[in-house]
């Protein structure tokens, strides 16, 4: 399925937020 | 990664989905019939909180971060 530019932007934004959360959790041990 | 069996199964399914929008909640439910809707939601919430997965086009589609 093809995604709109807005959907792709939203997915990337959510991915970056999740990566930051993962890094935060790892830092907390 | 310290997952329970259910969390690992949910994570593995999400990770294996090749779709750009990720796997849908409906697909997870169809593939994990032995887990209740509540159990799946609980696993998803844990994986989101830990940054292992994220929602994509809406709150019912998910992809993993790695």
PDB file of all chains, atoms N, CA, C and O in Angstrom:
ATOM      1  N   UNK A   1       0.842  -1.187   0.000  1.00  0.00           N
ATOM      2  CA  UNK A   1       0.000   0.000   0.000  1.00  0.00           C
ATOM      3  C   UNK A   1       0.886   1.250   0.000  1.00  0.00           C
ATOM      4  O   UNK A   1       1.973   1.246   0.579  1.00  0.00           O
ATOM      5  N   UNK A   2       0.426   2.292  -0.638  1.00  0.00           N
ATOM      6  CA  UNK A   2       1.231   3.511  -0.683  1.00  0.00           C
ATOM      7  C   UNK A   2       0.706   4.508   0.341  1.00  0.00           C
ATOM      8  O   UNK A   2      -0.503   4.682   0.501  1.00  0.00           O
ATOM      9  N   UNK A   3       1.615   5.141   1.015  1.00  0.00           N
ATOM     10  CA  UNK A   3       1.248   6.095   2.052  1.00  0.00           C
ATOM     11  C   UNK A   3       1.383   7.519   1.532  1.00  0.00           C
ATOM     12  O   UNK A   3       2.202   7.789   0.653  1.00  0.00           O
ATOM     13  N   UNK A   4       0.596   8.411   2.064  1.00  0.00           N
ATOM     14  CA  UNK A   4       0.711   9.818   1.685  1.00  0.00           C
ATOM     15  C   UNK A   4       1.947  10.409   2.363  1.00  0.00           C
ATOM     16  O   UNK A   4       2.503   9.828   3.295  1.00  0.00           O
ATOM     17  N   UNK A   5       2.358  11.564   1.876  1.00  0.00           N
ATOM     18  CA  UNK A   5       3.520  12.236   2.470  1.00  0.00           C
ATOM     19  C   UNK A   5       3.243  12.558   3.938  1.00  0.00           C
ATOM     20  O   UNK A   5       4.136  12.461   4.779  1.00  0.00           O
ATOM     21  N   UNK A   6       2.026  12.933   4.233  1.00  0.00           N
ATOM     22  CA  UNK A   6       1.671  13.262   5.615  1.00  0.00           C
ATOM     23  C   UNK A   6       1.745  12.028   6.515  1.00  0.00           C
ATOM     24  O   UNK A   6       2.202  12.108   7.656  1.00  0.00           O
ATOM     25  N   UNK A   7       1.296  10.899   5.998  1.00  0.00           N
ATOM     26  CA  UNK A   7       1.372   9.661   6.778  1.00  0.00           C
ATOM     27  C   UNK A   7       2.833   9.264   7.011  1.00  0.00           C
ATOM     28  O   UNK A   7       3.201   8.843   8.108  1.00  0.00           O
ATOM     29  N   UNK A   8       3.651   9.401   5.981  1.00  0.00           N
ATOM     30  CA  UNK A   8       5.080   9.070   6.118  1.00  0.00           C
ATOM     31  C   UNK A   8       5.742   9.988   7.142  1.00  0.00           C
ATOM     32  O   UNK A   8       6.577   9.551   7.934  1.00  0.00           O
ATOM     33  N   UNK A   9       5.363  11.252   7.117  1.00  0.00           N
ATOM     34  CA  UNK A   9       5.934  12.212   8.068  1.00  0.00           C
ATOM     35  C   UNK A   9       5.542  11.832   9.501  1.00  0.00           C
ATOM     36  O   UNK A   9       6.370  11.867  10.411  1.00  0.00           O
ATOM     37  N   UNK A  10       4.280  11.473   9.683  1.00  0.00           N
ATOM     38  CA  UNK A  10       3.785  11.099  11.011  1.00  0.00           C
ATOM     39  C   UNK A  10       4.492   9.844  11.522  1.00  0.00           C
ATOM     40  O   UNK A  10       4.871   9.768  12.691  1.00  0.00           O
ATOM     41  N   UNK A  11       4.667   8.860  10.635  1.00  0.00           N
ATOM     42  CA  UNK A  11       5.344   7.611  11.027  1.00  0.00           C
ATOM     43  C   UNK A  11       6.780   7.891  11.457  1.00  0.00           C
ATOM     44  O   UNK A  11       7.243   7.362  12.467  1.00  0.00           O
ATOM     45  N   UNK A  12       7.481   8.718  10.695  1.00  0.00           N
ATOM     46  CA  UNK A  12       8.870   9.026  11.033  1.00  0.00           C
ATOM     47  C   UNK A  12       8.959   9.787  12.353  1.00  0.00           C
ATOM     48  O   UNK A  12       9.872   9.572  13.151  1.00  0.00           O
ATOM     49  N   UNK A  13       8.009  10.664  12.563  1.00  0.00           N
ATOM     50  CA  UNK A  13       7.966  11.423  13.817  1.00  0.00           C
ATOM     51  C   UNK A  13       7.760  10.471  14.998  1.00  0.00           C
ATOM     52  O   UNK A  13       8.435  10.589  16.020  1.00  0.00           O
ATOM     53  N   UNK A  14       6.839   9.540  14.853  1.00  0.00           N
ATOM     54  CA  UNK A  14       6.580   8.563  15.918  1.00  0.00           C
ATOM     55  C   UNK A  14       7.773   7.640  16.127  1.00  0.00           C
ATOM     56  O   UNK A  14       8.076   7.249  17.254  1.00  0.00           O
ATOM     57  N   UNK A  15       8.450   7.294  15.033  1.00  0.00           N
ATOM     58  CA  UNK A  15       9.631   6.426  15.131  1.00  0.00           C
ATOM     59  C   UNK A  15      10.741   7.125  15.922  1.00  0.00           C
ATOM     60  O   UNK A  15      11.372   6.524  16.791  1.00  0.00           O
ATOM     61  N   UNK A  16      10.964   8.391  15.608  1.00  0.00           N
ATOM     62  CA  UNK A  16      12.001   9.151  16.320  1.00  0.00           C
ATOM     63  C   UNK A  16      11.672   9.271  17.807  1.00  0.00           C
ATOM     64  O   UNK A  16      12.558   9.189  18.658  1.00  0.00           O
ATOM     65  N   UNK A  17      10.399   9.464  18.104  1.00  0.00           N
ATOM     66  CA  UNK A  17       9.973   9.569  19.501  1.00  0.00           C
ATOM     67  C   UNK A  17      10.205   8.236  20.233  1.00  0.00           C
ATOM     68  O   UNK A  17      10.644   8.215  21.384  1.00  0.00           O
ATOM     69  N   UNK A  18       9.904   7.136  19.548  1.00  0.00           N
ATOM     70  CA  UNK A  18      10.101   5.809  20.146  1.00  0.00           C
ATOM     71  C   UNK A  18      11.584   5.512  20.351  1.00  0.00           C
ATOM     72  O   UNK A  18      11.967   4.923  21.362  1.00  0.00           O
ATOM     73  N   UNK A  19      12.411   5.916  19.401  1.00  0.00           N
ATOM     74  CA  UNK A  19      13.859   5.707  19.539  1.00  0.00           C
ATOM     75  C   UNK A  19      14.394   6.477  20.744  1.00  0.00           C
ATOM     76  O   UNK A  19      15.235   5.977  21.492  1.00  0.00           O
ATOM     77  N   UNK A  20      13.901   7.685  20.919  1.00  0.00           N
ATOM     78  CA  UNK A  20      14.325   8.498  22.062  1.00  0.00           C
ATOM     79  C   UNK A  20      13.884   7.835  23.370  1.00  0.00           C
ATOM     80  O   UNK A  20      14.622   7.829  24.355  1.00  0.00           O
ATOM     81  N   UNK A  21      12.687   7.285  23.361  1.00  0.00           N
ATOM     82  CA  UNK A  21      12.170   6.604  24.556  1.00  0.00           C
ATOM     83  C   UNK A  21      13.005   5.367  24.861  1.00  0.00           C
ATOM     84  O   UNK A  21      13.314   5.085  26.019  1.00  0.00           O
ATOM     85  N   UNK A  22      13.369   4.628  23.806  1.00  0.00           N
ATOM     86  CA  UNK A  22      14.184   3.424  23.985  1.00  0.00           C
ATOM     87  C   UNK A  22      15.546   3.792  24.584  1.00  0.00           C
ATOM     88  O   UNK A  22      16.034   3.125  25.497  1.00  0.00           O
ATOM     89  N   UNK A  23      16.149   4.856  24.060  1.00  0.00           N
ATOM     90  CA  UNK A  23      17.453   5.297  24.558  1.00  0.00           C
ATOM     91  C   UNK A  23      17.338   5.719  26.025  1.00  0.00           C
ATOM     92  O   UNK A  23      18.235   5.464  26.829  1.00  0.00           O
ATOM     93  N   UNK A  24      16.241   6.354  26.352  1.00  0.00           N
ATOM     94  CA  UNK A  24      16.001   6.796  27.718  1.00  0.00           C
ATOM     95  C   UNK A  24      15.896   5.589  28.651  1.00  0.00           C
ATOM     96  O   UNK A  24      16.475   5.579  29.737  1.00  0.00           O
ATOM     97  N   UNK A  25      15.153   4.580  28.215  1.00  0.00           N
ATOM     98  CA  UNK A  25      14.990   3.369  29.037  1.00  0.00           C
ATOM     99  C   UNK A  25      16.323   2.647  29.223  1.00  0.00           C
ATOM    100  O   UNK A  25      16.622   2.157  30.312  1.00  0.00           O
ATOM    101  N   UNK A  26      17.113   2.585  28.168  1.00  0.00           N
ATOM    102  CA  UNK A  26      18.412   1.912  28.256  1.00  0.00           C
ATOM    103  C   UNK A  26      19.338   2.670  29.208  1.00  0.00           C
ATOM    104  O   UNK A  26      20.090   2.062  29.970  1.00  0.00           O
ATOM    105  N   UNK A  27      19.275   3.991  29.159  1.00  0.00           N
ATOM    106  CA  UNK A  27      20.112   4.809  30.028  1.00  0.00           C
ATOM    107  C   UNK A  27      19.733   4.628  31.495  1.00  0.00           C
ATOM    108  O   UNK A  27      20.576   4.718  32.389  1.00  0.00           O
ATOM    109  N   UNK A  28      18.448   4.372  31.720  1.00  0.00           N
ATOM    110  CA  UNK A  28      17.966   4.155  33.089  1.00  0.00           C
ATOM    111  C   UNK A  28      18.394   2.775  33.610  1.00  0.00           C
ATOM    112  O   UNK A  28      18.382   2.508  34.811  1.00  0.00           O
ATOM    113  N   UNK A  29      18.770   1.919  32.665  1.00  0.00           N
ATOM    114  CA  UNK A  29      19.173   0.559  33.047  1.00  0.00           C
ATOM    115  C   UNK A  29      17.962  -0.272  33.284  1.00  0.00           C
ATOM    116  O   UNK A  29      18.079  -1.452  33.615  1.00  0.00           O
TER     117      UNK A  29
ATOM    118  N   UNK B   1      15.597  -9.644  25.770  1.00  0.00           N
ATOM    119  CA  UNK B   1      15.299  -8.252  26.124  1.00  0.00           C
ATOM    120  C   UNK B   1      14.356  -8.173  27.319  1.00  0.00           C
ATOM    121  O   UNK B   1      13.743  -7.138  27.578  1.00  0.00           O
ATOM    122  N   UNK B   2      14.252  -9.285  28.041  1.00  0.00           N
ATOM    123  CA  UNK B   2      13.419  -9.276  29.228  1.00  0.00           C
ATOM    124  C   UNK B   2      11.925  -9.316  28.956  1.00  0.00           C
ATOM    125  O   UNK B   2      11.131  -8.814  29.751  1.00  0.00           O
ATOM    126  N   UNK B   3      11.545  -9.908  27.842  1.00  0.00           N
ATOM    127  CA  UNK B   3      10.121  -9.991  27.500  1.00  0.00           C
ATOM    128  C   UNK B   3       9.483 -11.221  28.137  1.00  0.00           C
ATOM    129  O   UNK B   3      10.150 -12.225  28.384  1.00  0.00           O
ATOM    130  N   UNK B   4       8.197 -11.128  28.393  1.00  0.00           N
ATOM    131  CA  UNK B   4       7.433 -12.322  28.729  1.00  0.00           C
ATOM    132  C   UNK B   4       7.163 -13.049  27.403  1.00  0.00           C
ATOM    133  O   UNK B   4       7.424 -12.512  26.327  1.00  0.00           O
ATOM    134  N   UNK B   5       6.640 -14.268  27.499  1.00  0.00           N
ATOM    135  CA  UNK B   5       6.342 -15.032  26.283  1.00  0.00           C
ATOM    136  C   UNK B   5       5.351 -14.276  25.392  1.00  0.00           C
ATOM    137  O   UNK B   5       5.529 -14.219  24.176  1.00  0.00           O
ATOM    138  N   UNK B   6       4.327 -13.705  25.986  1.00  0.00           N
ATOM    139  CA  UNK B   6       3.318 -12.970  25.207  1.00  0.00           C
ATOM    140  C   UNK B   6       3.914 -11.727  24.557  1.00  0.00           C
ATOM    141  O   UNK B   6       3.665 -11.448  23.384  1.00  0.00           O
ATOM    142  N   UNK B   7       4.691 -10.997  25.317  1.00  0.00           N
ATOM    143  CA  UNK B   7       5.322  -9.790  24.772  1.00  0.00           C
ATOM    144  C   UNK B   7       6.237 -10.145  23.599  1.00  0.00           C
ATOM    145  O   UNK B   7       6.270  -9.435  22.593  1.00  0.00           O
ATOM    146  N   UNK B   8       6.970 -11.234  23.732  1.00  0.00           N
ATOM    147  CA  UNK B   8       7.886 -11.653  22.666  1.00  0.00           C
ATOM    148  C   UNK B   8       7.107 -12.033  21.407  1.00  0.00           C
ATOM    149  O   UNK B   8       7.518 -11.704  20.294  1.00  0.00           O
ATOM    150  N   UNK B   9       5.991 -12.721  21.587  1.00  0.00           N
ATOM    151  CA  UNK B   9       5.190 -13.126  20.426  1.00  0.00           C
ATOM    152  C   UNK B   9       4.603 -11.916  19.709  1.00  0.00           C
ATOM    153  O   UNK B   9       4.592 -11.865  18.479  1.00  0.00           O
ATOM    154  N   UNK B  10       4.118 -10.946  20.472  1.00  0.00           N
ATOM    155  CA  UNK B  10       3.567  -9.727  19.874  1.00  0.00           C
ATOM    156  C   UNK B  10       4.680  -8.975  19.146  1.00  0.00           C
ATOM    157  O   UNK B  10       4.503  -8.539  18.008  1.00  0.00           O
ATOM    158  N   UNK B  11       5.823  -8.829  19.807  1.00  0.00           N
ATOM    159  CA  UNK B  11       6.947  -8.104  19.213  1.00  0.00           C
ATOM    160  C   UNK B  11       7.425  -8.778  17.926  1.00  0.00           C
ATOM    161  O   UNK B  11       7.683  -8.105  16.928  1.00  0.00           O
ATOM    162  N   UNK B  12       7.541 -10.104  17.951  1.00  0.00           N
ATOM    163  CA  UNK B  12       8.012 -10.854  16.786  1.00  0.00           C
ATOM    164  C   UNK B  12       7.076 -10.666  15.595  1.00  0.00           C
ATOM    165  O   UNK B  12       7.527 -10.514  14.460  1.00  0.00           O
ATOM    166  N   UNK B  13       5.787 -10.675  15.858  1.00  0.00           N
ATOM    167  CA  UNK B  13       4.819 -10.466  14.770  1.00  0.00           C
ATOM    168  C   UNK B  13       4.946  -9.065  14.177  1.00  0.00           C
ATOM    169  O   UNK B  13       4.935  -8.893  12.958  1.00  0.00           O
ATOM    170  N   UNK B  14       5.066  -8.079  15.043  1.00  0.00           N
ATOM    171  CA  UNK B  14       5.198  -6.700  14.578  1.00  0.00           C
ATOM    172  C   UNK B  14       6.463  -6.565  13.725  1.00  0.00           C
ATOM    173  O   UNK B  14       6.450  -5.950  12.658  1.00  0.00           O
ATOM    174  N   UNK B  15       7.540  -7.147  14.217  1.00  0.00           N
ATOM    175  CA  UNK B  15       8.835  -7.058  13.533  1.00  0.00           C
ATOM    176  C   UNK B  15       8.803  -7.740  12.168  1.00  0.00           C
ATOM    177  O   UNK B  15       9.497  -7.313  11.245  1.00  0.00           O
ATOM    178  N   UNK B  16       8.012  -8.781  12.036  1.00  0.00           N
ATOM    179  CA  UNK B  16       8.000  -9.560  10.794  1.00  0.00           C
ATOM    180  C   UNK B  16       7.105  -8.956   9.708  1.00  0.00           C
ATOM    181  O   UNK B  16       7.117  -9.420   8.568  1.00  0.00           O
ATOM    182  N   UNK B  17       6.338  -7.939  10.051  1.00  0.00           N
ATOM    183  CA  UNK B  17       5.407  -7.358   9.062  1.00  0.00           C
ATOM    184  C   UNK B  17       6.149  -6.411   8.122  1.00  0.00           C
ATOM    185  O   UNK B  17       6.800  -5.473   8.580  1.00  0.00           O
ATOM    186  N   UNK B  18       6.058  -6.646   6.814  1.00  0.00           N
ATOM    187  CA  UNK B  18       6.795  -5.826   5.842  1.00  0.00           C
ATOM    188  C   UNK B  18       6.048  -4.567   5.369  1.00  0.00           C
ATOM    189  O   UNK B  18       6.604  -3.756   4.629  1.00  0.00           O
ATOM    190  N   UNK B  19       4.798  -4.409   5.797  1.00  0.00           N
ATOM    191  CA  UNK B  19       4.005  -3.286   5.306  1.00  0.00           C
ATOM    192  C   UNK B  19       4.532  -1.947   5.815  1.00  0.00           C
ATOM    193  O   UNK B  19       4.998  -1.842   6.950  1.00  0.00           O
ATOM    194  N   UNK B  20       4.451  -0.927   4.962  1.00  0.00           N
ATOM    195  CA  UNK B  20       4.946   0.404   5.320  1.00  0.00           C
ATOM    196  C   UNK B  20       4.198   0.976   6.518  1.00  0.00           C
ATOM    197  O   UNK B  20       4.774   1.693   7.337  1.00  0.00           O
ATOM    198  N   UNK B  21       2.901   0.649   6.615  1.00  0.00           N
ATOM    199  CA  UNK B  21       2.114   1.172   7.736  1.00  0.00           C
ATOM    200  C   UNK B  21       2.204   0.280   8.969  1.00  0.00           C
ATOM    201  O   UNK B  21       1.627   0.592  10.011  1.00  0.00           O
ATOM    202  N   UNK B  22       2.940  -0.845   8.845  1.00  0.00           N
ATOM    203  CA  UNK B  22       3.069  -1.754   9.977  1.00  0.00           C
ATOM    204  C   UNK B  22       1.895  -2.717  10.082  1.00  0.00           C
ATOM    205  O   UNK B  22       1.028  -2.765   9.210  1.00  0.00           O
ATOM    206  N   UNK B  23       1.888  -3.471  11.155  1.00  0.00           N
ATOM    207  CA  UNK B  23       0.850  -4.494  11.342  1.00  0.00           C
ATOM    208  C   UNK B  23      -0.369  -3.870  12.023  1.00  0.00           C
ATOM    209  O   UNK B  23      -0.242  -2.978  12.862  1.00  0.00           O
ATOM    210  N   UNK B  24      -1.541  -4.356  11.645  1.00  0.00           N
ATOM    211  CA  UNK B  24      -2.770  -3.821  12.237  1.00  0.00           C
ATOM    212  C   UNK B  24      -3.150  -4.594  13.497  1.00  0.00           C
ATOM    213  O   UNK B  24      -2.737  -5.736  13.700  1.00  0.00           O
ATOM    214  N   UNK B  25      -3.934  -3.949  14.319  1.00  0.00           N
ATOM    215  CA  UNK B  25      -4.443  -4.593  15.531  1.00  0.00           C
ATOM    216  C   UNK B  25      -5.257  -5.834  15.144  1.00  0.00           C
ATOM    217  O   UNK B  25      -5.185  -6.866  15.812  1.00  0.00           O
ATOM    218  N   UNK B  26      -6.025  -5.722  14.070  1.00  0.00           N
ATOM    219  CA  UNK B  26      -6.850  -6.847  13.628  1.00  0.00           C
ATOM    220  C   UNK B  26      -5.980  -8.039  13.244  1.00  0.00           C
ATOM    221  O   UNK B  26      -6.306  -9.182  13.566  1.00  0.00           O
ATOM    222  N   UNK B  27      -4.883  -7.774  12.561  1.00  0.00           N
ATOM    223  CA  UNK B  27      -3.966  -8.847  12.163  1.00  0.00           C
ATOM    224  C   UNK B  27      -3.336  -9.491  13.396  1.00  0.00           C
ATOM    225  O   UNK B  27      -3.183 -10.711  13.454  1.00  0.00           O
ATOM    226  N   UNK B  28      -2.971  -8.671  14.380  1.00  0.00           N
ATOM    227  CA  UNK B  28      -2.415  -9.219  15.623  1.00  0.00           C
ATOM    228  C   UNK B  28      -3.437 -10.131  16.303  1.00  0.00           C
ATOM    229  O   UNK B  28      -3.098 -11.218  16.770  1.00  0.00           O
ATOM    230  N   UNK B  29      -4.671  -9.682  16.350  1.00  0.00           N
ATOM    231  CA  UNK B  29      -5.715 -10.487  16.996  1.00  0.00           C
ATOM    232  C   UNK B  29      -5.949 -11.795  16.249  1.00  0.00           C
ATOM    233  O   UNK B  29      -6.140 -12.846  16.860  1.00  0.00           O
ATOM    234  N   UNK B  30      -5.931 -11.715  14.921  1.00  0.00           N
ATOM    235  CA  UNK B  30      -6.140 -12.929  14.120  1.00  0.00           C
ATOM    236  C   UNK B  30      -4.992 -13.922  14.285  1.00  0.00           C
ATOM    237  O   UNK B  30      -5.200 -15.135  14.242  1.00  0.00           O
ATOM    238  N   UNK B  31      -3.789 -13.402  14.472  1.00  0.00           N
ATOM    239  CA  UNK B  31      -2.608 -14.265  14.581  1.00  0.00           C
ATOM    240  C   UNK B  31      -2.365 -14.771  15.990  1.00  0.00           C
ATOM    241  O   UNK B  31      -1.665 -15.764  16.187  1.00  0.00           O
ATOM    242  N   UNK B  32      -2.940 -14.091  16.969  1.00  0.00           N
ATOM    243  CA  UNK B  32      -2.714 -14.467  18.374  1.00  0.00           C
ATOM    244  C   UNK B  32      -4.054 -14.771  19.040  1.00  0.00           C
ATOM    245  O   UNK B  32      -4.419 -14.162  20.045  1.00  0.00           O
ATOM    246  N   UNK B  33      -4.764 -15.710  18.467  1.00  0.00           N
ATOM    247  CA  UNK B  33      -6.123 -16.012  18.933  1.00  0.00           C
ATOM    248  C   UNK B  33      -6.165 -16.523  20.368  1.00  0.00           C
ATOM    249  O   UNK B  33      -7.184 -16.420  21.052  1.00  0.00           O
ATOM    250  N   UNK B  34      -5.033 -17.078  20.812  1.00  0.00           N
ATOM    251  CA  UNK B  34      -4.995 -17.617  22.174  1.00  0.00           C
ATOM    252  C   UNK B  34      -4.776 -16.511  23.206  1.00  0.00           C
ATOM    253  O   UNK B  34      -4.853 -16.766  24.407  1.00  0.00           O
ATOM    254  N   UNK B  35      -4.504 -15.286  22.751  1.00  0.00           N
ATOM    255  CA  UNK B  35      -4.371 -14.157  23.677  1.00  0.00           C
ATOM    256  C   UNK B  35      -5.647 -13.319  23.618  1.00  0.00           C
ATOM    257  O   UNK B  35      -6.247 -13.157  22.556  1.00  0.00           O
ATOM    258  N   UNK B  36      -6.046 -12.799  24.756  1.00  0.00           N
ATOM    259  CA  UNK B  36      -7.238 -11.952  24.781  1.00  0.00           C
ATOM    260  C   UNK B  36      -6.898 -10.567  24.237  1.00  0.00           C
ATOM    261  O   UNK B  36      -5.729 -10.192  24.148  1.00  0.00           O
ATOM    262  N   UNK B  37      -7.926  -9.821  23.879  1.00  0.00           N
ATOM    263  CA  UNK B  37      -7.727  -8.452  23.411  1.00  0.00           C
ATOM    264  C   UNK B  37      -7.010  -7.648  24.499  1.00  0.00           C
ATOM    265  O   UNK B  37      -6.113  -6.857  24.208  1.00  0.00           O
ATOM    266  N   UNK B  38      -7.410  -7.857  25.740  1.00  0.00           N
ATOM    267  CA  UNK B  38      -6.793  -7.156  26.865  1.00  0.00           C
ATOM    268  C   UNK B  38      -5.300  -7.482  26.957  1.00  0.00           C
ATOM    269  O   UNK B  38      -4.475  -6.588  27.146  1.00  0.00           O
ATOM    270  N   UNK B  39      -4.957  -8.774  26.823  1.00  0.00           N
ATOM    271  CA  UNK B  39      -3.552  -9.192  26.899  1.00  0.00           C
ATOM    272  C   UNK B  39      -2.727  -8.538  25.791  1.00  0.00           C
ATOM    273  O   UNK B  39      -1.612  -8.072  26.028  1.00  0.00           O
ATOM    274  N   UNK B  40      -3.284  -8.509  24.584  1.00  0.00           N
ATOM    275  CA  UNK B  40      -2.553  -7.906  23.461  1.00  0.00           C
ATOM    276  C   UNK B  40      -2.343  -6.416  23.720  1.00  0.00           C
ATOM    277  O   UNK B  40      -1.252  -5.890  23.499  1.00  0.00           O
ATOM    278  N   UNK B  41      -3.392  -5.740  24.188  1.00  0.00           N
ATOM    279  CA  UNK B  41      -3.277  -4.303  24.476  1.00  0.00           C
ATOM    280  C   UNK B  41      -2.223  -4.052  25.556  1.00  0.00           C
ATOM    281  O   UNK B  41      -1.459  -3.090  25.481  1.00  0.00           O
ATOM    282  N   UNK B  42      -2.192  -4.933  26.563  1.00  0.00           N
ATOM    283  CA  UNK B  42      -1.212  -4.784  27.645  1.00  0.00           C
ATOM    284  C   UNK B  42       0.210  -4.967  27.119  1.00  0.00           C
ATOM    285  O   UNK B  42       1.119  -4.228  27.496  1.00  0.00           O
ATOM    286  N   UNK B  43       0.393  -5.952  26.250  1.00  0.00           N
ATOM    287  CA  UNK B  43       1.710  -6.176  25.647  1.00  0.00           C
ATOM    288  C   UNK B  43       2.109  -4.968  24.799  1.00  0.00           C
ATOM    289  O   UNK B  43       3.250  -4.511  24.867  1.00  0.00           O
ATOM    290  N   UNK B  44       1.177  -4.456  24.006  1.00  0.00           N
ATOM    291  CA  UNK B  44       1.468  -3.301  23.151  1.00  0.00           C
ATOM    292  C   UNK B  44       1.868  -2.098  23.996  1.00  0.00           C
ATOM    293  O   UNK B  44       2.811  -1.380  23.662  1.00  0.00           O
ATOM    294  N   UNK B  45       1.149  -1.885  25.083  1.00  0.00           N
ATOM    295  CA  UNK B  45       1.455  -0.736  25.938  1.00  0.00           C
ATOM    296  C   UNK B  45       2.846  -0.850  26.533  1.00  0.00           C
ATOM    297  O   UNK B  45       3.579   0.136  26.611  1.00  0.00           O
ATOM    298  N   UNK B  46       3.213  -2.063  26.957  1.00  0.00           N
ATOM    299  CA  UNK B  46       4.559  -2.280  27.494  1.00  0.00           C
ATOM    300  C   UNK B  46       5.607  -1.989  26.424  1.00  0.00           C
ATOM    301  O   UNK B  46       6.582  -1.282  26.680  1.00  0.00           O
ATOM    302  N   UNK B  47       5.405  -2.531  25.230  1.00  0.00           N
ATOM    303  CA  UNK B  47       6.392  -2.363  24.152  1.00  0.00           C
ATOM    304  C   UNK B  47       6.513  -0.898  23.727  1.00  0.00           C
ATOM    305  O   UNK B  47       7.601  -0.433  23.387  1.00  0.00           O
ATOM    306  N   UNK B  48       5.405  -0.183  23.749  1.00  0.00           N
ATOM    307  CA  UNK B  48       5.438   1.262  23.431  1.00  0.00           C
ATOM    308  C   UNK B  48       6.176   2.018  24.532  1.00  0.00           C
ATOM    309  O   UNK B  48       7.024   2.864  24.249  1.00  0.00           O
ATOM    310  N   UNK B  49       5.854   1.715  25.774  1.00  0.00           N
ATOM    311  CA  UNK B  49       6.494   2.398  26.899  1.00  0.00           C
ATOM    312  C   UNK B  49       8.005   2.215  26.908  1.00  0.00           C
ATOM    313  O   UNK B  49       8.752   3.108  27.305  1.00  0.00           O
ATOM    314  N   UNK B  50       8.440   1.039  26.462  1.00  0.00           N
ATOM    315  CA  UNK B  50       9.871   0.738  26.450  1.00  0.00           C
ATOM    316  C   UNK B  50      10.560   1.190  25.168  1.00  0.00           C
ATOM    317  O   UNK B  50      11.772   1.033  25.024  1.00  0.00           O
ATOM    318  N   UNK B  51       9.793   1.750  24.236  1.00  0.00           N
ATOM    319  CA  UNK B  51      10.378   2.249  22.986  1.00  0.00           C
ATOM    320  C   UNK B  51      10.711   1.162  21.985  1.00  0.00           C
ATOM    321  O   UNK B  51      11.486   1.398  21.058  1.00  0.00           O
ATOM    322  N   UNK B  52      10.143  -0.027  22.147  1.00  0.00           N
ATOM    323  CA  UNK B  52      10.409  -1.120  21.207  1.00  0.00           C
ATOM    324  C   UNK B  52       9.547  -0.980  19.949  1.00  0.00           C
ATOM    325  O   UNK B  52       9.956  -1.382  18.860  1.00  0.00           O
ATOM    326  N   UNK B  53       8.364  -0.413  20.108  1.00  0.00           N
ATOM    327  CA  UNK B  53       7.446  -0.253  18.979  1.00  0.00           C
ATOM    328  C   UNK B  53       6.825   1.140  19.015  1.00  0.00           C
ATOM    329  O   UNK B  53       6.963   1.870  19.996  1.00  0.00           O
ATOM    330  N   UNK B  54       6.144   1.495  17.935  1.00  0.00           N
ATOM    331  CA  UNK B  54       5.436   2.780  17.896  1.00  0.00           C
ATOM    332  C   UNK B  54       4.234   2.652  16.976  1.00  0.00           C
ATOM    333  O   UNK B  54       4.200   1.797  16.091  1.00  0.00           O
ATOM    334  N   UNK B  55       3.257   3.507  17.194  1.00  0.00           N
ATOM    335  CA  UNK B  55       2.088   3.500  16.317  1.00  0.00           C
ATOM    336  C   UNK B  55       2.447   4.268  15.047  1.00  0.00           C
ATOM    337  O   UNK B  55       3.344   5.112  15.054  1.00  0.00           O
ATOM    338  N   UNK B  56       1.735   3.968  13.956  1.00  0.00           N
ATOM    339  CA  UNK B  56       2.120   4.578  12.681  1.00  0.00           C
ATOM    340  C   UNK B  56       1.031   5.519  12.153  1.00  0.00           C
ATOM    341  O   UNK B  56       0.955   6.671  12.579  1.00  0.00           O
ATOM    342  N   UNK B  57       0.191   5.040  11.231  1.00  0.00           N
ATOM    343  CA  UNK B  57      -0.802   5.925  10.609  1.00  0.00           C
ATOM    344  C   UNK B  57      -1.984   6.220  11.530  1.00  0.00           C
ATOM    345  O   UNK B  57      -2.702   7.199  11.329  1.00  0.00           O
ATOM    346  N   UNK B  58      -2.184   5.378  12.532  1.00  0.00           N
ATOM    347  CA  UNK B  58      -3.228   5.600  13.537  1.00  0.00           C
ATOM    348  C   UNK B  58      -2.852   4.788  14.775  1.00  0.00           C
ATOM    349  O   UNK B  58      -1.755   4.235  14.853  1.00  0.00           O
ATOM    350  N   UNK B  59      -3.754   4.723  15.728  1.00  0.00           N
ATOM    351  CA  UNK B  59      -3.441   4.021  16.980  1.00  0.00           C
ATOM    352  C   UNK B  59      -3.625   2.506  16.879  1.00  0.00           C
ATOM    353  O   UNK B  59      -3.488   1.797  17.875  1.00  0.00           O
ATOM    354  N   UNK B  60      -3.930   2.016  15.692  1.00  0.00           N
ATOM    355  CA  UNK B  60      -4.171   0.578  15.504  1.00  0.00           C
ATOM    356  C   UNK B  60      -3.171  -0.081  14.568  1.00  0.00           C
ATOM    357  O   UNK B  60      -3.375  -1.227  14.166  1.00  0.00           O
ATOM    358  N   UNK B  61      -2.099   0.610  14.213  1.00  0.00           N
ATOM    359  CA  UNK B  61      -1.044   0.043  13.376  1.00  0.00           C
ATOM    360  C   UNK B  61       0.300   0.282  14.058  1.00  0.00           C
ATOM    361  O   UNK B  61       0.552   1.349  14.617  1.00  0.00           O
ATOM    362  N   UNK B  62       1.167  -0.753  13.996  1.00  0.00           N
ATOM    363  CA  UNK B  62       2.405  -0.668  14.758  1.00  0.00           C
ATOM    364  C   UNK B  62       3.617  -1.181  13.969  1.00  0.00           C
ATOM    365  O   UNK B  62       3.517  -2.102  13.157  1.00  0.00           O
ATOM    366  N   UNK B  63       4.759  -0.550  14.240  1.00  0.00           N
ATOM    367  CA  UNK B  63       6.029  -1.007  13.698  1.00  0.00           C
ATOM    368  C   UNK B  63       7.032  -1.046  14.841  1.00  0.00           C
ATOM    369  O   UNK B  63       6.817  -0.437  15.889  1.00  0.00           O
ATOM    370  N   UNK B  64       8.144  -1.775  14.631  1.00  0.00           N
ATOM    371  CA  UNK B  64       9.159  -1.798  15.681  1.00  0.00           C
ATOM    372  C   UNK B  64      10.279  -0.823  15.329  1.00  0.00           C
ATOM    373  O   UNK B  64      10.473  -0.480  14.163  1.00  0.00           O
ATOM    374  N   UNK B  65      11.003  -0.385  16.337  1.00  0.00           N
ATOM    375  CA  UNK B  65      12.003   0.657  16.139  1.00  0.00           C
ATOM    376  C   UNK B  65      13.319   0.147  15.565  1.00  0.00           C
ATOM    377  O   UNK B  65      14.071   0.920  14.971  1.00  0.00           O
ATOM    378  N   UNK B  66      13.613  -1.156  15.737  1.00  0.00           N
ATOM    379  CA  UNK B  66      14.925  -1.607  15.255  1.00  0.00           C
ATOM    380  C   UNK B  66      14.800  -2.492  14.035  1.00  0.00           C
ATOM    381  O   UNK B  66      15.808  -2.957  13.504  1.00  0.00           O
TER     382      UNK B  66
END
